[in-house]
């Protein structure tokens, strides 16, 4: 979490872990939200970002990854 001048606030989340007991299927989610009112009148930034990812480990040499943003 961050806060700053002119209501410049930011919060982020980054989590990862196994989906299955064998640990071959994994997930990761990165999410962030920013809210800021600028120094000048009528300037602002409101943003929300989510980036999920999934992976499956077939073998020590082969891995499938699916990422979105």
N, CA, C and O atoms as a MOPAC input file, in Angstrom:
PM7 MOZYME 1SCF
protein

 N      0.84000 1    -1.17400 1     0.00000 1
 C      0.00000 1     0.00000 1     0.00000 1
 C      0.88600 1     1.23900 1     0.00000 1
 O      1.94700 1     1.26800 1     0.62300 1
 N      0.42500 1     2.25400 1    -0.71100 1
 C      1.14900 1     3.51400 1    -0.75200 1
 C      0.15300 1     4.66300 1    -0.67500 1
 O     -0.98700 1     4.53500 1    -1.12100 1
 N      0.57500 1     5.75500 1    -0.12400 1
 C     -0.21300 1     6.97800 1    -0.14700 1
 C      0.74600 1     8.14200 1    -0.34700 1
 O      1.92400 1     8.06200 1     0.00100 1
 N      0.22300 1     9.22300 1    -0.91400 1
 C      1.09400 1    10.35100 1    -1.19400 1
 C      0.31100 1    11.64000 1    -1.30700 1
 O     -0.87000 1    11.69500 1    -0.96300 1
 N      0.97300 1    12.67400 1    -1.79000 1
 C      0.34300 1    13.97300 1    -1.95600 1
 C     -0.77100 1    13.90700 1    -2.99400 1
 O     -0.73900 1    13.07300 1    -3.89800 1
 N     -1.74100 1    14.77800 1    -2.85900 1
 C     -2.85600 1    14.91100 1    -3.80100 1
 C     -3.63900 1    13.60600 1    -3.91900 1
 O     -4.05200 1    13.22100 1    -5.01300 1
 N     -3.84100 1    12.93200 1    -2.80000 1
 C     -4.60800 1    11.67500 1    -2.76000 1
 C     -4.03200 1    10.61800 1    -3.69200 1
 O     -4.78500 1     9.85300 1    -4.29400 1
 N     -2.72700 1    10.56600 1    -3.81900 1
 C     -2.07200 1     9.56300 1    -4.66900 1
 C     -2.00200 1     8.25700 1    -3.89000 1
 O     -1.04600 1     8.02100 1    -3.15100 1
 N     -3.00600 1     7.41400 1    -4.05200 1
 C     -3.10500 1     6.16000 1    -3.31900 1
 C     -2.94100 1     4.98300 1    -4.26500 1
 O     -3.41700 1     5.01200 1    -5.39900 1
 N     -2.26500 1     3.95000 1    -3.79000 1
 C     -2.01600 1     2.76200 1    -4.60000 1
 C     -2.06100 1     1.54200 1    -3.68700 1
 O     -1.53700 1     1.56000 1    -2.57300 1
 N     -2.69600 1     0.48400 1    -4.17900 1
 C     -2.68900 1    -0.78200 1    -3.46200 1
 C     -2.42200 1    -1.88500 1    -4.48100 1
 O     -2.95300 1    -1.85400 1    -5.59200 1
 N     -1.60500 1    -2.85000 1    -4.10300 1
 C     -1.26000 1    -3.93600 1    -5.01100 1
 C     -1.34100 1    -5.28100 1    -4.31800 1
 O     -1.19000 1    -5.37900 1    -3.10000 1
 N     -1.58200 1    -6.31000 1    -5.10600 1
 C     -1.67600 1    -7.67400 1    -4.61300 1
 C     -0.94000 1    -8.58300 1    -5.58800 1
 O     -1.13200 1    -8.47600 1    -6.79900 1
 N     -0.10900 1    -9.46700 1    -5.07800 1
 C      0.60500 1   -10.45100 1    -5.89300 1
 C      0.56500 1   -11.76300 1    -5.11700 1
 O      1.18800 1   -11.88300 1    -4.06200 1
 N     -0.16200 1   -12.74000 1    -5.63400 1
 C     -0.30000 1   -14.02000 1    -4.94300 1
 C     -0.07100 1   -15.15600 1    -5.92600 1
 O     -0.37800 1   -15.03700 1    -7.11200 1
 N      0.46500 1   -16.24800 1    -5.42800 1
 C      0.75000 1   -17.40400 1    -6.27300 1
 C      0.67700 1   -18.67100 1    -5.43700 1
 O      0.76300 1   -18.61700 1    -4.21000 1
 N      0.52000 1   -19.81100 1    -6.10000 1
 C      0.47600 1   -21.06600 1    -5.37500 1
 C     -0.00100 1   -22.20900 1    -6.24400 1
 O     -0.36500 1   -22.00500 1    -7.40200 1
 N     -0.00300 1   -23.40800 1    -5.69300 1
 C     -0.46200 1   -24.56900 1    -6.44400 1
 C     -1.98900 1   -24.65200 1    -6.44900 1
 O     -2.65100 1   -24.23200 1    -5.50000 1
 N     -2.52800 1   -25.19900 1    -7.52800 1
 C     -3.96800 1   -25.45800 1    -7.62500 1
 C     -4.24400 1   -26.92100 1    -7.29400 1
 O     -5.24200 1   -27.24400 1    -6.65100 1
 N     -3.34600 1   -27.80500 1    -7.74100 1
 C     -3.52300 1   -29.23900 1    -7.50700 1
 C     -2.53300 1   -29.72300 1    -6.44700 1
 O     -1.51900 1   -29.07500 1    -6.18300 1
 N     -2.83900 1   -30.85000 1    -5.85800 1
 C     -1.98000 1   -31.39600 1    -4.78900 1
 C     -0.60300 1   -31.81000 1    -5.28300 1
 O      0.37100 1   -31.72500 1    -4.53500 1
 N     -0.50500 1   -32.25600 1    -6.53000 1
 C      0.80200 1   -32.67900 1    -7.04900 1
 C      1.71000 1   -31.49400 1    -7.39000 1
 O      2.89200 1   -31.69100 1    -7.67500 1
 N      1.18100 1   -30.27600 1    -7.36400 1
 C      1.98500 1   -29.08100 1    -7.60600 1
 C      2.29800 1   -28.82100 1    -9.05900 1
 O      3.11300 1   -27.95000 1    -9.36100 1
 N      1.67500 1   -29.55300 1    -9.97500 1
 C      1.93900 1   -29.34600 1   -11.39800 1
 C      1.14200 1   -28.18400 1   -11.98300 1
 O      1.58200 1   -27.55900 1   -12.94800 1
 N     -0.01000 1   -27.89200 1   -11.41900 1
 C     -0.83100 1   -26.79100 1   -11.89900 1
 C     -0.72600 1   -25.64700 1   -10.89300 1
 O     -1.05100 1   -25.79900 1    -9.71500 1
 N     -0.26300 1   -24.49700 1   -11.39100 1
 C     -0.01400 1   -23.33800 1   -10.54200 1
 C     -0.80000 1   -22.13100 1   -11.03300 1
 O     -1.21000 1   -22.07300 1   -12.19200 1
 N     -1.00200 1   -21.17700 1   -10.14600 1
 C     -1.64700 1   -19.91900 1   -10.52800 1
 C     -0.82100 1   -18.74700 1   -10.00200 1
 O     -0.01500 1   -18.88900 1    -9.08200 1
 N     -1.04700 1   -17.59400 1   -10.61100 1
 C     -0.49900 1   -16.33700 1   -10.10500 1
 C     -1.46400 1   -15.22800 1   -10.50800 1
 O     -1.92500 1   -15.17800 1   -11.64900 1
 N     -1.76100 1   -14.35100 1    -9.57500 1
 C     -2.62800 1   -13.20100 1    -9.84500 1
 C     -1.91400 1   -11.95200 1    -9.33100 1
 O     -1.50700 1   -11.87600 1    -8.17200 1
 N     -1.77700 1   -10.98700 1   -10.21900 1
 C     -1.23300 1    -9.68300 1    -9.85600 1
 C     -2.34500 1    -8.65900 1   -10.11700 1
 O     -2.87900 1    -8.58900 1   -11.22400 1
 N     -2.68500 1    -7.88100 1    -9.11100 1
 C     -3.72500 1    -6.86600 1    -9.25000 1
 C     -3.24500 1    -5.57400 1    -8.59500 1
 O     -2.53500 1    -5.59900 1    -7.58900 1
 N     -3.64200 1    -4.45000 1    -9.17900 1
 C     -3.24500 1    -3.15500 1    -8.63200 1
 C     -4.33600 1    -2.12600 1    -8.89200 1
 O     -5.01700 1    -2.16700 1    -9.91700 1
 N     -4.48800 1    -1.21500 1    -7.96000 1
 C     -5.44400 1    -0.12700 1    -8.11000 1
 C     -4.75600 1     1.17400 1    -7.70800 1
 O     -4.09800 1     1.24600 1    -6.67000 1
 N     -4.91400 1     2.20100 1    -8.54300 1
 C     -4.32700 1     3.50800 1    -8.28800 1
 C     -5.41700 1     4.56700 1    -8.37200 1
 O     -6.24600 1     4.55200 1    -9.28200 1
 N     -5.40500 1     5.47600 1    -7.42100 1
 C     -6.34500 1     6.59300 1    -7.39400 1
 C     -5.54600 1     7.83800 1    -7.05900 1
 O     -4.92300 1     7.91500 1    -6.00000 1
 N     -5.56100 1     8.81300 1    -7.95700 1
 C     -4.76700 1    10.01600 1    -7.73100 1
 C     -5.48800 1    11.23600 1    -8.28200 1
 O     -5.96200 1    11.21400 1    -9.41800 1
 N     -5.57500 1    12.29400 1    -7.49400 1
 C     -6.04700 1    13.60000 1    -7.96100 1
 C     -4.81000 1    14.45400 1    -8.17600 1
 O     -3.99200 1    14.61300 1    -7.27000 1
 N     -4.67700 1    14.99900 1    -9.37100 1
 C     -3.47300 1    15.73700 1    -9.72400 1
 C     -3.35300 1    17.08600 1    -9.02800 1
 O     -4.28900 1    17.56400 1    -8.38700 1
 N     -2.19300 1    17.67500 1    -9.17000 1
 C     -1.90000 1    18.98200 1    -8.58300 1
 C     -2.76100 1    20.06200 1    -9.22600 1
 O     -3.24400 1    20.96700 1    -8.54400 1
 N     -2.95400 1    19.96500 1   -10.55100 1
 C     -3.74700 1    20.95100 1   -11.28500 1
 C     -5.21600 1    20.55700 1   -11.26600 1
 O     -5.54700 1    19.38100 1   -11.11000 1
 N     -6.09000 1    21.53100 1   -11.42200 1
 C     -7.52800 1    21.26300 1   -11.45500 1
 C     -7.88600 1    20.30800 1   -12.59800 1
 O     -7.30600 1    20.37000 1   -13.68200 1
 N     -8.83300 1    19.44300 1   -12.33800 1
 C     -9.37700 1    18.51300 1   -13.32500 1
 C     -8.34200 1    17.53500 1   -13.88100 1
 O     -8.48000 1    17.07400 1   -15.01400 1
 N     -7.32700 1    17.22000 1   -13.11700 1
 C     -6.38000 1    16.17300 1   -13.51500 1
 C     -6.46600 1    15.04200 1   -12.49600 1
 O     -6.41700 1    15.27500 1   -11.28800 1
 N     -6.59400 1    13.83700 1   -12.98700 1
 C     -6.72100 1    12.69300 1   -12.09100 1
 C     -6.32900 1    11.40600 1   -12.82200 1
 O     -6.21700 1    11.37900 1   -14.04800 1
 N     -6.12600 1    10.35600 1   -12.05100 1
 C     -5.85600 1     9.03800 1   -12.61700 1
 C     -6.53300 1     8.00900 1   -11.71100 1
 O     -6.26700 1     7.94300 1   -10.51100 1
 N     -7.40500 1     7.21700 1   -12.30800 1
 C     -8.06200 1     6.11200 1   -11.61600 1
 C     -7.82000 1     4.88000 1   -12.48000 1
 O     -8.25700 1     4.82800 1   -13.62900 1
 N     -7.13200 1     3.90000 1   -11.93300 1
 C     -6.72300 1     2.75300 1   -12.73600 1
 C     -6.85500 1     1.46700 1   -11.92700 1
 O     -6.55000 1     1.44200 1   -10.73400 1
 N     -7.31300 1     0.39800 1   -12.58500 1
 C     -7.36700 1    -0.93400 1   -11.98500 1
 C     -6.83000 1    -1.92800 1   -13.00200 1
 O     -7.28100 1    -1.95000 1   -14.14700 1
 N     -5.86800 1    -2.75300 1   -12.59300 1
 C     -5.21800 1    -3.70500 1   -13.48800 1
 C     -5.24900 1    -5.08800 1   -12.84100 1
 O     -4.97200 1    -5.22900 1   -11.65000 1
 N     -5.58700 1    -6.10300 1   -13.63100 1
 C     -5.54700 1    -7.49200 1   -13.16700 1
 C     -4.78500 1    -8.31800 1   -14.20000 1
 O     -5.04600 1    -8.21400 1   -15.39800 1
 N     -3.84500 1    -9.13400 1   -13.73500 1
 C     -3.05300 1    -9.98100 1   -14.62500 1
 C     -2.99100 1   -11.40600 1   -14.06300 1
 O     -2.13100 1   -11.70400 1   -13.23400 1
 N     -3.88800 1   -12.28300 1   -14.50600 1
 C     -3.84900 1   -13.68000 1   -14.05100 1
 C     -2.91400 1   -14.51700 1   -14.92500 1
 O     -2.68200 1   -14.20200 1   -16.09200 1
 N     -2.38900 1   -15.57900 1   -14.33900 1
 C     -1.53400 1   -16.51700 1   -15.08400 1
 C     -1.72300 1   -17.92400 1   -14.51200 1
 O     -1.89500 1   -18.10400 1   -13.30600 1
 N     -1.68800 1   -18.91000 1   -15.40400 1
 C     -1.78200 1   -20.31200 1   -15.02000 1
 C     -0.66600 1   -21.07300 1   -15.71300 1
 O     -0.28400 1   -20.73100 1   -16.83200 1
 N     -0.14300 1   -22.09500 1   -15.06200 1
 C      0.89500 1   -22.91400 1   -15.69600 1
 C      0.70400 1   -24.37600 1   -15.32000 1
 O      0.16200 1   -24.71100 1   -14.26600 1
 N      1.17200 1   -25.23700 1   -16.22700 1
 C      1.13300 1   -26.67300 1   -15.99200 1
 C      2.49600 1   -27.24400 1   -16.35500 1
 O      2.98900 1   -27.02700 1   -17.46300 1
 N      3.10600 1   -27.97300 1   -15.42500 1
 C      4.43200 1   -28.56200 1   -15.61000 1
 C      4.26000 1   -30.00300 1   -16.08500 1
 O      3.93500 1   -30.88400 1   -15.28900 1
 N      4.48000 1   -30.24900 1   -17.39400 1
 C      4.38100 1   -31.59600 1   -17.94900 1
 C      5.54500 1   -32.47000 1   -17.50100 1
 O      5.36200 1   -33.62200 1   -17.10800 1
 N      6.74700 1   -31.90100 1   -17.56800 1
 C      7.95500 1   -32.61800 1   -17.15700 1
 C      8.98500 1   -31.57500 1   -16.72800 1
 O      8.69300 1   -30.37900 1   -16.72400 1
 N     10.18100 1   -32.02000 1   -16.37000 1
 C     11.22400 1   -31.08000 1   -15.95000 1
 C     11.61100 1   -30.12500 1   -17.07100 1
 O     12.08500 1   -29.02000 1   -16.80800 1
 N     11.41100 1   -30.54600 1   -18.33000 1
 C     11.80400 1   -29.73300 1   -19.48300 1
 C     10.64000 1   -29.06300 1   -20.20800 1
 O     10.86300 1   -28.23700 1   -21.09300 1
 N      9.39500 1   -29.40500 1   -19.84500 1
 C      8.24200 1   -28.90600 1   -20.60600 1
 C      7.21000 1   -28.27200 1   -19.65700 1
 O      6.75500 1   -28.87900 1   -18.68800 1
 N      6.86900 1   -27.02600 1   -19.98800 1
 C      5.91800 1   -26.28400 1   -19.16400 1
 C      5.00900 1   -25.46000 1   -20.06500 1
 O      5.48100 1   -24.83500 1   -21.01400 1
 N      3.71900 1   -25.45300 1   -19.78000 1
 C      2.73800 1   -24.65600 1   -20.50600 1
 C      2.32000 1   -23.49600 1   -19.61000 1
 O      1.99000 1   -23.70000 1   -18.44200 1
 N      2.33200 1   -22.26600 1   -20.15700 1
 C      1.91100 1   -21.08900 1   -19.40200 1
 C      0.86200 1   -20.31800 1   -20.18900 1
 O      0.96800 1   -20.14900 1   -21.40400 1
 N     -0.15400 1   -19.85500 1   -19.46800 1
 C     -1.21000 1   -19.03400 1   -20.04400 1
 C     -1.26600 1   -17.74700 1   -19.22200 1
 O     -1.50800 1   -17.77900 1   -18.01500 1
 N     -1.03800 1   -16.61400 1   -19.89200 1
 C     -1.01700 1   -15.31400 1   -19.20000 1
 C     -1.99600 1   -14.37000 1   -19.87100 1
 O     -2.19600 1   -14.42900 1   -21.08500 1
 N     -2.60400 1   -13.50500 1   -19.08300 1
 C     -3.53400 1   -12.50900 1   -19.60400 1
 C     -3.29100 1   -11.18800 1   -18.89400 1
 O     -2.82900 1   -11.14900 1   -17.75400 1
 N     -3.60900 1   -10.11800 1   -19.58700 1
 C     -3.52800 1    -8.78000 1   -18.95500 1
 C     -4.56100 1    -7.86800 1   -19.54100 1
 O     -4.65400 1    -6.70600 1   -19.14500 1

